[in-house]
Amino acid sequence: MNALWVQLRRIHPVVTLAALLVLGFFGWGVVRGWSLPVTDSHSSRQAQTAITAQLLQEQGPSPLTPFNGLGPPWSVPMEFPTYQLLTAGFTVVTGGDVVAAGRLVSVLGSLALLPALWLLLGRLNLTANQRVLILCGLLTSSLWVHYSRAVLIETWATALAVWWLAAWVEALHRGTFERRWLFAATALGLVAALTKVTSFAVVLPVAFVLTFVRARAIGRIAWYRSGFCTAPGILAVVWWTHWSDAVKAAHPYADFLTSAALTEWNWGTLAQRLDPVWWQQWWAHADLILPHWTLVLIPVGLALGNRAIRIAIGLCLLAFVTGPLVFANLYYVHDYYHLAVAPFLVVAVGLGLVAIQQRAPQRKLLLPVVALLAVAVWTTSALAYRDGLGRGQMRNRPIPELANRLQELTRPDDVVLLYGREWEPLVTFYAGRRMTAIRGTHETDETAWQASVAALAPDHYTVLVALDSVAGDLAFVHHRCRELGLSTTPLASTGRADFYVSETRRAELAPTVTVLREAGRLLPQRPDRMGPGESRIEFITADWKPVTNADIERLYGPTTPVPDAVFAKYDPAPMQVGEQTVLHIHPPGGLHYAPLSVERTVTLDYGMMPEIWEKERDTDGVRFRAYVRDPDGRDHLIWTDFLQPRRDPTDQGQQSATFTIPAHHAFELRLDAGPDHNPGYDWSYIARLELIP
């Protein structure tokens, strides 16, 4: 502490004044729009984070990551909820709302990063003035200022990762018997990796290079220390991923969130990395960190800096490219992921300024140049924030109307069932109700439905909301209403949704509905919705029939082996696509294969008849879905594709897919109508279906 105080006292008054102005700008930036709802950048992710924090505040601390939106059991663990636990604690301490507490915790995480960077920069023998100059660059970064007040885990994930790197560097350079930094690095690595492994991964290549360099000086001990600090965090992530995947796989409606299901979403593809559009997006995101012109200071630093500065710039660039190149899709879709690499780009640019400043004693004219360049970096970054992300931050976007209607038409103890729309965290958070939003891929999954009802017991679903295309599927909606003891006459309707409750609740809410209708927030009556033609209930009540010998010879040439049973509302038939004979199965329909004691690989060639796009036939598409049923009778969706050849030219022509059926699992290939369940011209076919052990 004494050494730190001595360093701080040596800061030049002009630098101190500049730092105070930068801190003032940062404070101004993070408090703008503080009282607005979380409807700004990446609102769904912010709302999802706030939901978990709020549940932790209401139910008490727990590492199980309570979750609302996909129904019971109310836990879908993603990353370890470090940030959410801190937010829940601050909500209790401050007595405020969870959004304000989350924003405060995020700001504190942003500031907690600064001492770690200070420590790392000290290893380069930089003066206090030089370190302050670099840190000011981060506090004016448009991306950093904007997301430093978001209800996201990013600032703490980044701070913990950089703190681990700083503690690890100290442990690598301290004496053999000075173990405080060694144990601190180990603990920080454990927490950082669990909090967000994608942020922790950014610093791992830097640590590897430094270990290799340090090993040349002190030998194998460098690798031992590095392994001691790193291995617990990595092992913890492996265990956490395995455990959380098991929890999500057991959840009726969360299997699409397992690491296996999200592999391509998390890592991206080689084709994506080779696409110029991906590089353009990366370049645009880099401009949110610092204006592009400032990057010229990086080659300046490499040219003018001493050996330590050149190595440090190289390591910063290594960290900066690691995140986007490894997690290509995440960095492409989410600009906030760049918070993990933003400090390294800022430091690389700042070291360019330091390299010029270190030449100043020989060329005194360089000192004013350095000062002007520093001011230019800070000013242009601040202006970029004001005119870009900062402007969006101040826009008061409305809360979804569905959330408002749910608050007005339901009670706090209601459990709401949503059909017809993907889960929307904003709706769940601002409605403040326990909720199950069922994805389109799971609407007819009866096993998942029964598992959800069983997990909810002894409570029951008390409100059903049918949205969009499901609102027109009255056969299916009424089937679910009768199961739940709800009236089949909707309580109220909006342009896109029908609300169903029990007869008793209909009578209770009649005065409220009248007021809302008079205010124009509800329609006077349920609108005439175009019928779906086919109903989702046809799969729920599917009549699977064994395949006969006559069927085998006539219909199932493209399938190897022949299915054990078939479901089809319309008779399957052989058809010609070019010179190829295919099996036409008009939705709704499907093929069933009994379980075997060995794993099987499925090779599937499928598509829709060329006449659909060649003659512009009216179709809303066909959904192909592959389910496996485990020995316990639980269905799992393992593959799906939705062909819309009229809208998407890539869906024209024959498609192919390959996936695996585990041993002792039954297999069903289901063909279903598109989102409107319009049966017209759903001319789908199977050209080849092979199941090979």
N, C-alpha and C positions, 0 to 999 in steps of 0.2 A: 504494500500500500504506500509506503514511503517513496519507493521508486516511482510509482505512478504519479504521486503528488508532485514530485520533482519534475517529471515530464510535463505535466499539465501546466506548471508554473512557467515553463519555458515557451509556451505557445505565444506567438506574437500577438499584440493587441488587435492588429488589423485582422488576423486570422480568427481571433476570438469573436470579433464583431461579425465577420462573414459567417461563422458557424452559427451564431445566434440568429442571424437573419434567415439562414437556411432552416434552422429548427422552427422558426416562426412560420415559414412557408409550409413546412411539413405538417405542423400542427393545424394550420388553416386548412390544408388539403384534406386531412383525415376527418375533421369535424364537419365538413360540408355535407349536408344531407343526412346528418346523424339521426334525425328523428324520422326519416322516410322509411317505408317498408323495404324489405330485401328483394325489391323488384328490379334492381339495376343489373350489373353484369353477372352472368351465370346465376340467375336468380334461383333456378331449381337446385343447384348444388348448395347455395347458401341456405335455402329453406330446409334441405335435407339435413344439413349440419345442425341447424337450429332445432329441428325436431328431436334429434338425439340428445342435444344439450338440455332441452326443456324436459324430456322424459327423465334424464338423470337428475335434474333438479327436483322433480316431483317425486321420483321413486327412490332417490338416494344413490350414492356412488356405486358403480358396478362396471367391470370391464366387459360385460356381455353385450354392449352396444344395443340398447333398446331401440326399437324401430317401429314406426307407424306409417302405414300406407299400403302394405301388402298383406295385412291381416295377421292373425295368430299363427304360431306363437310369435309374440311381439319382439323378436330379436333377429336381426340380420347383420352380423358383424362384418364390417369392412376393415379399415385400419383400426388399430388400437385407439380408443377415444381419448387421447391425451388432451387435445384442445377442448373437446366437449366437456370433459370433467372439469377443466379449469373454468370454462364458461359457466357451467352449472354452479360451481363454487362462488364465482363472482356475482352471479344472479342472487344467491342467498345473502351474500355479504352486503351488496349494494341495495338490495330490496327492489331493484328495478326489473325491467323486462329482459328476456333472454337475448333479444337482438342488440340492445345497448351493451349488455355485458359481453356478448360475443365480439362486438366491435372494439370494446376496450381491451379485451384479452388479445385480440389480433394486433392492435397497436403496440401493446407491451411486448409481444413476440417480435415485432419488427425492431423495436429498440433493443431487445435482448441480444439481437445479432451483432450489434455494434461493438461491444467489448471483445467478442470472439475475433472479429476482423482486426480490431486494434492489436490483439495479441499476435495474430498471424503476421501482420505487417511489421510488428516489432522484430520478428525473426529475420527481416530483410535489412535490419539496422536503419530503418527510416526514422526521421525525427518526428516529434509530436506534431509539428506544423504540417509535415508531409502526410501523416496519417489522417489528420483532420481534413485536409484537402480532398483525400480520396473518399472518406466517409460522407462528406457533403455531397459528392456525386450521387451516392445511393439515395440520400434523403430528398433529392430533387427529381429522381427518376419517375417518369409518369406512371409506369406500371407499378413501381414500388409504392408510391404514395396512394394510388387508387385502391390497390388490394390490401394495403396495410390496415384498412378499416372495414374490410369485408368479413362476413361471418363464414370464414373458411379456415382450414387448418394450415394453410400454406406458410404463413410467417413463422409459426412455431416449428413446422417441419423443417424449414430452411435454417432457422436459428439453431435447432438441435443438431442438424447435420454439420453446420459450420463449427459449432462449439465442439462437436466430437473431433473434427479435423484439427482444431486448435489444441485441444487437450492431447490428442494423439501425437501431434508434432512436438509438444512439450515433453511427453513421455519418452519419445524417441531420442530426445537430445539431453535429457537429464541424466544424472548419475545413476549407477546401478541400484543403489539403496534408497533412492528418492522415489517412492512408489505412489505418492498422492496423485500425480497426474496419470499414472498408469491405471489406477482404479477409477479415477474420474472419467477417463476416456472409455473404459469398459462400460461403466454405467450409462454414460451419454450415448454410446453406440447402441446399447440395448433399447433405450427409450426412443432414440432417433429412428432406428430401423423399424420399430413397431409402429411409430406414429405415422410415417409415410416412407415406405421403402423406395419409392421412385425418387424422392428427394435425397435419401441417404445414398442411393446408388451413384448420384452425381459426383460425390467426393471420393468414392472408392478408387477410381483410376489414378487420381492424384496421390492418394495414400500409397498405392502400389508403386508408382514411380519413385516417390520419396523414400520408400522402404528400400528399393533397389539401390538408390544412390547412397543412402545412409549405411547400408550393409557393406559397402566398399570401405567404410571408415571403421565400423565397430564389429563387423562380422555377422555371424548368424543371430546374435542377440537381437538385431534389428527385426529380423523376421519373427522371432519368438514374441517380442513385445507387440509387434503389429498383429500377429495372430491372436494374442491374448486380448487385445483391445477390440478386435473386429469379429472374431468367431461367435461370441455369445449373441451379438445382435443378429447375425445372419441365421444362426440356428433358431433363434426366437421367431424370426420371420417365417422360416420353414414350418415350425410347429404351429404358429398362429394361422398360416394359410391353410394348412391341413385341417386344423380344428374348425376354422370358420367355414371352409368349404363343406365340411360335413354338416354343419348347422344349416347352411343355405340349401344344401341338397335335400335335407329332411323337411325343409319348409315347403308348404304346398305350392307357393307362388314365387319363390325366390331362386329357383334352380338356374335361372338365366344369369345370375350374378356370381356364380362360381368362377374361380380363376380359369378353369378349363373353358367355360363358355365365353369368357371375356378375353381369351388369348389374342385373337386378332385385334380386338378393340384396344387392348393395352399396348401390344408390341407393334402393331401396324404390319405392313407387308413390304416385301422388297419392291414391288411395283410402285407402291406409294412413295418410297424413298427415291425412286428414279423418276418420279413425275415432276416436271418443272413447276407445277402448281404448288406442290408441297414446299419446294425451296422458296417460292415467292411468298408463301405464307410465313415461313420461318423468317425471312427477311423483314416482312411487315411486323412480326412480333418483336424482332430485335429492335426495331425503331421505337417500340413502346418502352423499351428499357432505356435507351439513349438515342438521341437523333443520329442518323446515319453518318453525318459528317464527322462526328466525334471519333469514329472508328479509325480515322487516319492516324490518331495518336498511338495506336497499337504498333504499327510498323515503325513509327518514330521511336517508341520505347525500345523496340528490338534492335534498332540501329544505334541509338545513343546510350542506352542503359548499360550498366555494368553487368557482370555475369549473373549475379543474384537476381537482378531485375529481369533479365532476359529469361532466365529459368522460370521465374514467378509468372511472367506473362504467358509463357508456354503452358504452364500448368493451369492457369486460369482459362485459357482457350480450350484446353483438354476438358475441363469440367463443363465449360459452356456448350461444347458440342456433344458431350456424352448424353445428356438428358434427351435432346431432340432425336439424336440418331438411334438411341436404344429404344425409347418409348415414342416412336414416330407418330402414331395416331393421336395419342394423348396430347402431345405438344402441338399437333396440327389443329385439333379441335378446340383445346382450351388454352387461351393466352395466359391464364393465371398460373399454369404449370411452369412458366418461365421465371416465376419468382425464385425457384430453386437454383437457377443459373444466373439470375440477374446480378447478384453480388460479384460474381467472378468476371463478368463483362465490365462492370463498373470499375473493379480493381485493375483490370488490364488497361483500360483507358487512363485511369488515374496514374498508373505507373509510367505511362507515356509522358504525362506532365512532370512527374518526379524526375524522369530521365533528363528532360530538358532543364529542369531546375538545378540538377546536380552539375550541369555544364555551366551554370550561371557564374560561379566564381571566376572562371576563365574568360567568360564573355558577359560582362555585366548588363549588356543590353537585353539579355535573355530573361532577366527577372521580370520586367514589365510584360514581356510576351507571355510568360507563364501565368502571371496574374490575369491578363486579359483572356487567355485561353480558359482558365478555370472559371472565370465569371461567365464566359460565353457558354461553356458546358452547362453550368447551373441554370443560366437564364433561358436558354433554348429548351432545356428539359422541363423547366417550370411552365413555360409558355405552351409546350406540347401537352402537358397535363391540363392546363386551363382550357385549351381549345379542343381537346380530345376526350380522354376518359373522364376528366373532371366535369366537363359539360354534361356527359351522360349520367354521371353520378348525381347530378342535381335534378334530373328529370323525374318527376313524381309519377311513375307508372302505376296504373290501377291494379288493385288486388283482383284476381280472377272472380268474375261474377258468380261462378259456381260455388266458390267458398262463401260468398256473402249469402247466397240462397240457402246453403246448408246451415249456416248459423241461424238463419231466420226460421227455418222449417224443422229443425231438429233440436234435441236436448243434449246437454253435455255428456250424458251417460249413454247416448245412442251409439250403436255400431253400424256404420254405413257401408253398404256394398255398392261398388261402382262397376258397371259394365259399359264397354264401348269406347274406352279411352285409356291410353297408357297412364301409369301412375304419375300424377303431377304433385311434387312436393309442396309447391306454393298453395295448392288447394288444401292439402292435408294440414299444413301448418296454420293457415289463416282460418280454416273452418274449425280447427280445434276439436275434432271428433276422431274417435278410433275408426279406422277406415281400411277397407280391402278393395284395391283397384285391381281388377282381373284383366290381364293382357289378352289381346285377341288370340294369341297362340294357346291360351289356356281356357277359353270360354267353354269348350265342350269337354274339358278334361274332368270327367266325373270323379275320378279317384282323388284328384287334388281338391275338388270341391268338398267331398265327404271328409277328407283330412282336415280341411279348414274349419268345417262345422264342428268336427270333433275337438279340435284344438281350442275353439272358442268356448265350448261348454264349460260351465253351465249357462253362460250368456248366450244370446241369440242375435242374429242380424235383425235390426229393427227398422232399417230404412234401405230401400233398394232404389238406385238411380240408374236409369237406362239412358245412355247417351248415344247420339249420332246414329249409326246404322243399327245398333241393338235396339234403340227406341222404337224402330219399326218392326222388329221381330216379336210380335205380340205372343206368338205361341211359346217361344222360349221364355220371355219375360213372365208371362202368366204361370208357366210351369214353376219357375223359381219362387214367385210370390206365393203360390199355393203351398210349396214346401215350407216356407217361412211363416205361414199364417198371415200374410199381408193381403190387403185388398187388391184385386186385379184392376180396379179403377184408380187411375193416378190421382194423388192428392193435388198436384199442380204440375204445370208444364212451362218450360221456356222454349225458345226456338229450337234448342238442340237436346233437351233433356226432359224426361218424365220422372217424377218423384212418387214412390209407392210406400205407403205405411199401412198400419193395421186400420180396421174400421173404427176402432175406438179413438185412435190418434187422429183420424180424418175429422171426426166430430170435434175433438179438442182444438184442432188447428184451423177450423173453418173461419173464425174471425180474423186470424192472422192472414190467411190466404186471401180473404176479401180485401183487406187493407193493401196487400202487396199487388193485387190485381188492379185496384183503383190507382195505385201509384205507377202502374205500368211496368212493374218488375216481374210480373208473371203474366202469361197469356190468359185471356178470358176462358179459354177451353183448350183441351188437347187438340193440336193441329192434326189434319189428315196427313199422316206420314205414308209415303209409298211403301207398300208391303215388300218384304224381302224376296218373295217368290219361293225361296227355300228357307228353312229354319234351322238354327243351330241345334234344336232339340232332336233333329233327325239323327245326329251322331250319338246323342245321349241315349236314345231309344233304339240304336242300331240293331238290326236283326242279322247277325252273322250266320251265314249258312255254309255248311261243308261243301267243298268242291267235289263235284261228281266226275266219274270217268268220262262222260260225254263232254263236260266242260274242259277237261284237261286237253283233249285233242283239238277241240274247236277254238278255244280262247287263250290258252296260257302258254303258247309257244315262246313268247319273249321272256318268260319267267323260269328261272332255274334255282332251286326246285320249284315245283308247283305249290302255290299257297295251300294251307290247310282249310281256310275259310275265306269267304268273300262277303262284303257288304256293298250293296249298290241299289240305289233307288231306281236307276235306269239300267237296263240289261247291258253288261259289257259286250263289246263286239270287236272283231278284228277289222282293222282299217289299213289303207295304204297311205304312207307318207313318202312320196317319191317312189323308189323301188323297194322300200322297206315295209314289211308287215308289222304293225304295232297293235297294242291292246288299248282300245279306247275305253276309258272309264269316266263317265260323266259324273261330276260331283252331285250329291255327296256319295262317296264310295271309298272302299279300302280293301287291302289285302292283309290277311293275318297268317303269321307263321308261328308254330308252336315252339317252345323253348327246347334247346339242345344242351348237352353237357359240355360243349366246346364253344369257344368264341368264334364268331363269324364276321367276315368282311362283306359289306353290301356294296355292290357297284350298280348304280342306277343311272339310266339314260331316259330322259323324259322331256316333255314339252307340250306345246299346243299346236293345233292344226294350222298350217300356213295360210289357209283360206281366211283366217281371222283378220290378219293384217293385210293380206293381198286384196281382199274385198271389203275391208274396213267394217267388219262385223262388230256389233255392240256387245262388249263383254267387260265385266269389272275384274276379270282375272280369276286365277285358280291358285289356291294354296296347297302345296305339297308338304306334308308333315310326317316325320318318322318318330314313332313312339316305341319305347321298350317298356315291358312290364316286368318288374323284379319279382323274385320268389315270394315277397310279401304282398304282391298284388298292387304295388304302387306304380303308376304310369310316370314315365320320364320322357320329355321331349328332347330328342338328341340331334335333330336336324330339321330345318324348315326352309322353304323357298316360296316366294310369292311371285308368280309370273303375271305380268301385265304387258303383253306384247304390243298393244295399241299405244301405250304410254311410253314404254321403254324399249327401244330397238334391240338392246342387248338380250332381252327376253325372247326374241324371235329366233326360231331354229331350235335344234335339239340341245338340251342342257345335260350336264353330267354331275354326279356327286358320288363320293365314297365315304362311308362311315362304318363304325364297328358296333356289332351287337355283342354284349358280354355273354358269357356262358350262363345257362339257366335263366335266360330272359326271353320272354315272348317278344315278337316284333310285329308292329302294324304300320303299314304305309297308308296314310289317309289323304284323300283328295277332297278339298272343301271349296265352296264358292268364295268369291272375293268378299271385301268388306261389306258391300251392300247385299250380299247373298242373292244376287241376281243370277238365275240359272241360264240366262240366254247366252248361247254360243260359248259355253264353257267346254270347249272341245279339247279335252286334255288326253294325253296318251302316255303309255309306258312302252319304250322301245326295247329296253333290257332291264331286267331285275335279277341279279345273281347274288346268291348267298353262299359264300365259299368258306368252309372251315379253315 
